[in-house]
Amino acid sequence: MKLRTVTKQQAARFLLLRHGLIDHYRYCGKNGVLAFIRSVGCIQYDPIDVCGRNAELVLQARVKGFRKEMLQELLYEDRSLIDYWDKCMAIFPVEDWPYFARTRMQNTYNAEAVRPALALARETVASQGSCCSDDIPDGREKVRWPWGYAPIGRAALETLYFQGELVIHNKQGTRKYYDFAARHLPPELLSAPDPNQTQAEYYRWAVARRIGSVGLLWNRPSDAWLEIRGLDMKARTAAIEDLCALGTIVAIGVEDIRQPLYFLKQDLPLLETACGTEKLAPRCEFIAPLDNLLWDRKLIEAVFGFSYRWEIYTPPAKRQYGYYTLPVLYGEGFAGRIELVCDRKENRLILKNLWLEPGKRLPRSALQRALTRFARFHQCSAPEIES
């Protein structure tokens, strides 16, 4: 059966519509935050804050009137969202908790070394309530941990968190405070069985989730598949074939791209809009380095002709652009990159650099509006663009 084929421009329009990054804002306020995260499954969390943390940057580009407090309230007051592992460190709707039963069972890193501190960690949380690693008595002995060596108190808390016994109660900056999951999650959620009874069912669920998170994906190695444990090429291919047969996903061809791309069948109306003649109002948005749209950067380069590398871990002498540059989206494509820094002492947004892509235009008025919105998101003053 011959695949339907679309142009790269139509594929780009589809992705931008899927992410609410073109035309009028589809998401608004706190309800919009929850609605967007539910639509993509999860957003990636990263603690680095140069001009906003990654999850905040993802939301400010899509949700009209977004404030950082909205995300904190949804996480730690309403408990509608939860911090946990999905695509690396992530934030996802709390109702998805049962689907990560396999993840919780597999989190047993260096179990023997950490085991002696688990009882003490439980006792501390039980008696004190929410606590951080500094609160664990005699918890400074170092043990081998996934990212180096860590105090055993921290490793014990993180082990109980990875296994689902604890959840993050709140964060003060990047410091995590933990509490028992039973104090914050509904009993029916904690006792719910794994909805996926077999590994094959789990892979189908996880693959469909990631396709929905990005919008369009191909069956190639990619960061978009990270943390789906055991998902090799064979298992991924089987899951994609099953999902196509079930009608959950649809394969499509894109001009000059050899591999078929896949999208959720429920997004077919968006594809029809993308392939139509309706004019979509352009917006200028600053995109997070770990934005869902960028999870497969080779795909973005193939569709948009835009190559982006996050240079935060690149030695300064080898950087082409800057430490923490954000892609600049304008209309139906990427116009360039921008380097912004928040001076929190002076409450002002600093524009350090702007690099436009060859042949791309970015109206000064559109850039100024985007900077003003971005500064408002940070509750600081915006830089003025000179004529």
C-alpha positions, 0 to 999 in steps of 0.5 A, a space after each residue: 500500500 502506497 503511503 500518503 506523501 506530504 511536503 516538508 513544509 506541510 510536515 513542519 506545519 503539522 508539527 507546529 500545530 501539534 505543539 501549539 507553536 503557530 497561529 493563535 494560542 491554543 493553551 491558556 493559563 493554569 488549565 492550559 499547562 495541564 492540557 498541554 502536558 496531557 497532550 504530549 505525555 510529559 515534558 523534560 525537566 532540567 535543573 539548569 536555570 540561565 533564563 528559565 528551567 527547561 520545563 518552564 521554557 517549554 510552557 512559556 512558548 505555548 501557554 498564554 499567560 504562563 507563570 512559573 507559579 502555575 507549574 509549582 502549584 500543579 506539582 506540589 499543591 494540586 498534585 495534578 502533575 508529578 516529577 518522575 522518570 519518563 523521558 529522562 527526568 520529566 513531569 507528567 500527569 499524575 494519572 499516568 503513575 500506574 503505567 510506570 510500574 515497570 520503571 519503579 521495579 527496575 530502579 535497583 541501582 547499587 542496592 546492596 550499598 544503599 540498603 543499610 541507609 533505607 530504614 534510617 531514611 524511612 524513619 526520618 521521613 516518618 518522624 520529620 515529614 518532608 526532608 532532604 538528604 541533609 536531614 538524614 543522620 550519618 548520611 554523608 558516607 559516599 557510595 557509587 551512584 549513577 552520576 558519580 559518588 553521592 552521600 548515602 543519605 541522598 542515595 537512600 532517599 533517591 532509591 525510595 523515590 525511584 521505587 515509588 515509595 517517596 515522591 518529591 514534596 517540593 523543591 527549594 531551588 534545585 534541592 528536593 524534599 521528599 515525603 511518602 507517596 501515600 501522603 500525597 497520591 490517592 490510594 486508588 492510584 497507588 494500588 492500581 495494577 500495571 495497565 500493561 500486562 506484558 512487555 509487548 503491551 508496555 512497548 506499544 504504550 511507550 512507543 505511542 506515547 513518544 510519538 505523541 510527545 514529538 508529533 512525528 517520529 521515524 523508526 531510527 535511533 534517537 533521543 526521543 526513545 530514551 529511558 524506554 528500557 530494553 527497547 532495541 531496534 527489533 522491539 521498537 519495529 515490532 511495536 510500531 508494526 503492531 500500532 499501525 495494525 491496531 490503527 493507533 498510529 499512521 505512517 506517512 511519507 515526507 518528500 526527500 526523507 527515505 523512512 516513513 514517519 509516524 503520528 497518532 491517528 487522533 492527530 489526523 485533523 491537524 495533518 489535514 489543516 497543515 496540508 490545507 490552504 488556511 493561512 496560519 498567523 506567525 508567532 515568534 517563540 523561544 524554544 527550550 533546548 530540551 523541548 519535545 519538538 527537539 527530542 529528535 534533532 536529526 528529524 528537525 534538521 530533515 524537516 525544517 533544515 535547521 541544525 541545533 546543538 545544545 552547547 552547554 557541555 561543549 568546551 567554550 573554545 569549541 562552541 559555535 554559538 553560546 552556553 545556553 542558546 535557544 532556537 528562535 521560531 518564527 512562523 513556519 520555521 526556525 529563524 535563528 538562535 538567541 542567547 538570553 540571560 536573566 539578571 535577577 539582581 537587577 530584574 532585567 533580561 539581557 540579550 547577549 547574542 542573536 544569530 539569524 539563519 542565512 536567508 531567514 527574516 525575523 521582523 523587529 516588531 515580532 522579536 520585540 513582542 517575544 522579548 517582552 512576553 519572555 521578560 514578563 514571564 520572568 517578571 523583569 524588564 525587557 531589552 529594547 531592540 535598536 532599529 
